[in-house]
Amino acid sequence: MVDRTEPPEPARLVEIVETEPVDRVRDALTALAASPPSVRKDAVQALGDLADDAPSRFDGLAPVVASFLTDEERAIRLTTAKLFVAVAEADPDAVLGSVDALGARLGDEDEFYYVRARSAEALGYVALEHPDAVAAPDVLADLRVGLAFDEPEVTAKLAKALAFVALGDPDRLRHLVEHLGDHLDAESELVRYHVCTALVATGCEHPERLADVRDGLAARLDDPNPYVRGRAAEAFGTARADVFEDYPTARLRALTDDEESFVTERGAFAAERGRSGDRRSEESDLGTIASLRRTTGSVIEELTTADAVGDCPHCGAALPESGPPMCPQCGAPR
């Protein structure tokens, strides 16, 4: 039986989450909130590890787990936000009850920037399946404004969330195309990639909108990162050829000789669309939401893995070169 008043030890808490009914788990988590900081930290870290391995166990627990997003200990807030990322990626429905809490962390300018970044990332995964739950004007404003002013570690997650909003519902960002275009030349290749993806997704339903970012997209055709080049080419193929003055067909054809297949396929797709107008080849699904959703996960994994330069000696998490002075997973100093 579970003691409903005494906070369980971390190992016992994991056992409770894995085996006990949801109401018993809620009682244990409520008791944990009153425990000393060191106990809370160890317990929430154990829960974070469980979320990575078995995210389905958190179905129905989002509201009570969200209480740790406002814990006085920064490391606990960070671990909780990362927990929500793992759960949202595997089961967005399980996080719906915590959208407001995650949005509050995102919108808190005094919050540690990596907590805000992870909150944005979790919201992005929810947006893939439930764009209505995430695309409130204030949340979109926090994501958009943050692209210009936030720490580099945050902007990549904000851009990713915006791309996922567009993948969930291409209508959502149609009025923000010009604002997104302002970040096509961002220093971070992840930001550039996510912005291009968001623009392609929006262009799937509103191809005429991409005329507003023509020059920015044309510049990305020469981007040093192949995934950014490929997405930029795909944007030209998605947009109607007649909305672009001097459609850059020759430059797109040149991409068919690129050393990366991700680029050559999209260069050929865009060049063909430039020749044939608005007729789409039945042999390819490039320039569609289905194609974007199928490929973007593996691209993100490759880009983020390439950016990692070492592992945290405490928890083994990959550490990006431009990361914060503490591990984004466990909160330990680098």
Helices and strands as residue ranges (DSSP letters): H 10-19, H 22-32, H 37-53, G 55-58, H 62-65, G 66-70, H 74-90, G 92-98, H 99-107, H 113-129, H 131-134, H 137-149, H 152-168, G 174-176, H 177-181, H 189-205, G 207-213, H 214-220, H 226-238, G 241-243, H 249-254, G 255-257, H 261-276, H 289-307, E 308-311, E 318-320
